[in-house]
Amino acid sequence: MKGYKITNCAQEKRIGIVGNSIKDVFTKGCQKLKMDSENVTMMLIDGTVVDDEDYFQTLPAQTLFMFRSNGESFQTGADLVYNVLTTVNKDILQSAIKIKSFFNENIKDKIRILSSILDEDQNQNIDLTTCSLRSKDPEWFQDLDTRAKTKEEFLFKRCQERIRNYMYKTKTDMIKSDFYINHSNCRKFLDEVYKQFSELLNKNKYHGYYFDRSNSNCLCDTTGIFTCQGAWNQTGCFYERGTGHKINPYQNRECRIIFSTWNLDHWVERSRTVIPALFEASMMASKAYCSINMNYFYNLLFTTVNLKLVHIVCHDKGQHGSAKCDSKLYLKDKQTSSQSKELEELKEHISIKMFT
């Protein structure tokens, strides 16, 4: 059994419980908080709903779960920015109520303003930016429920959570779809490719190194500065007088919080494009008696072949109409040699980059 923490939307107190399954923790949580289990949703503090046993088992001990009654509100993104501003520059908040109301609208613009404030203040904590150990910069870890001893370890795990979330959303979208339910001949191909996704993600440690400045394959420089890669249909970020959005979450607590609003955006969209393509691939595989090209779809779903790190201002949630999958790469012959596999992966990478 592992220990966890629970709270309600008001976050008046935190209670420690133990459990070995999502059902166990949910039942005990409702009892401890005296809530009606029929009308309660269990979620992470960032709003991620936890209703899948496999996903629950990936969460570390001491994870904080929030129990929300149906219709009950909890802290919004506007509240997050408001609270950060109170710590960054209290002189800005001459009228707290009006400012908070102001931040409830156009949240992207407000985060852009906040980022500018942080940029102006970046030289004040330059010495702490290079610090990694929790013992050297304890303020950076303030309010975090984590056992991470270094900044790198914490951000590594946060990146893993993002990639893991893509994995479980993909599984949920697949198994709850009418296609999966109604096409039994295709189901085994989808189950097999998802199993392969899971195995390769575990091998690659869910690509947590994307946020780890100590890793040579990270998306930042050695000091921890991340640069926005621009909207999905642009070659780069042209904000801030053409220099682009930049942030160093290793710098201080405020930058670390703001970095949580940056997105790993799928250029070829996961739900609108990649998953339907997977369904089509399973149909093709069942007719051709061969397997789905797992590496092609893995790259589209979980790697920087198809993921762009973007500032919230550059995150376009509209449909990426011109970003399509290549049906020629959907299938892989069962007899493919290891040398051919390497060549195919290279072709996949080049194919995606050509579309950008």
Beta strands, then each sheet from edge to edge (+ up, - down):
strand 1: 2-8
strand 2: 15-19
strand 3: 40-44
strand 4: 64-69
strand 5: 226-227
strand 6: 246-247
strand 7: 263-266
strand 8: 291-292
strand 9: 307-310
strand 10: 331-332
sheet 1: 2+ 1- 4- 3+
sheet 2: 5+ 6-
sheet 3: 7+ 9-
sheet 4: 8+ 10-
end
